[in-house]
């Protein structure tokens, strides 16, 4: 948890956190979209996947009530969050507002 907190607080690039679970079918549908988005932005965006079954403390801290949940942070500040599968274009529009 400390490493995760440090990453979202200290990263120069915005950090997109994908809270997921292995048994979650919508999470599996979102995974290739997250991979594509990560490739598109390269070093301008950090993408972190958090398995809620293995990291319950992080899920509790950020009040993840349904999965998948995506949260965009920059220097520790929560910029955006959404639950459910997000389309690639929709996700990129949100990220574009926060990535230089």
C-alpha positions in Angstrom: 0.0 0.0 0.0 2.8 2.4 0.8 4.4 1.9 -2.6 1.0 2.5 -4.3 0.4 5.7 -2.3 3.9 6.9 -3.2 3.4 6.2 -6.9 0.1 8.2 -7.1 1.6 11.1 -5.0 5.0 11.4 -6.5 4.5 10.6 -10.2 5.1 13.5 -12.6 2.8 11.8 -15.1 -0.9 11.3 -14.3 -1.6 7.8 -13.0 -4.6 5.8 -14.2 -5.6 3.1 -11.7 -7.7 0.2 -12.8 -9.3 -1.6 -9.9 -10.3 -5.0 -11.1 -10.7 -8.7 -10.1 -9.8 -11.8 -12.0 -13.4 -13.2 -11.8 -14.9 -10.0 -13.2 -16.1 -10.3 -16.8 -16.4 -6.6 -17.5 -12.8 -6.2 -16.2 -11.7 -8.6 -18.8 -13.5 -6.6 -21.5 -11.8 -3.4 -20.2 -8.3 -4.9 -20.1 -7.5 -4.5 -23.9 -8.8 -0.9 -23.9 -6.5 -0.1 -20.9 -3.6 -1.7 -22.8 -4.3 0.4 -25.9 -4.6 3.6 -23.9 -1.4 2.9 -22.1 0.4 2.3 -25.4 -1.1 5.5 -26.9 0.2 7.7 -24.1 3.5 6.0 -23.4 5.5 7.9 -20.8 2.9 10.7 -20.5 0.6 8.4 -18.4 1.3 5.7 -15.8 -1.2 2.8 -15.7 -1.6 0.7 -12.6 -3.8 -2.3 -12.2 -5.0 -3.1 -8.7 -6.5 -6.5 -8.0 -9.1 -5.8 -5.3 -9.0 -9.3 -4.0 -5.2 -9.0 -3.3 -5.3 -5.3 -2.3 -8.4 -4.9 -0.2 -6.9 -2.0 1.7 -6.5 0.1 -1.4 -10.1 -0.7 -2.5 -11.4 0.3 0.9 -9.4 3.5 1.0 -10.7 4.7 -2.4 -14.2 3.4 -1.7 -14.3 1.0 -4.7 -17.8 -0.4 -4.6 -18.1 -1.9 -8.0 -15.6 -3.1 -10.6 -14.0 -2.2 -12.8 -13.4 1.2 -11.3 -11.0 3.6 -12.9 -9.4 6.5 -11.0 -7.1 9.1 -12.5 -4.7 10.8 -10.1 -2.0 13.5 -10.6 0.4 14.3 -7.8 -2.0 12.6 -5.3 -5.1 14.5 -6.4 -8.0 12.6 -7.6 -8.9 14.1 -11.0 -11.6 11.7 -12.3 -13.3 8.4 -11.5 -15.7 6.1 -13.2 -17.1 2.6 -12.6 -17.9 0.2 -15.4 -16.4 -0.4 -18.8 -15.3 2.8 -20.5 -14.8 3.1 -24.2 -11.3 3.9 -25.6 -12.4 7.3 -27.1 -14.3 8.3 -23.9 -11.3 7.4 -21.7 -8.9 9.2 -24.0 -11.0 12.4 -23.9 -10.8 12.4 -20.1 -7.1 11.7 -20.1 -6.4 14.4 -22.7 -7.8 17.0 -20.3 -5.1 16.1 -17.8 -2.0 15.0 -19.8 0.5 17.6 -21.1 
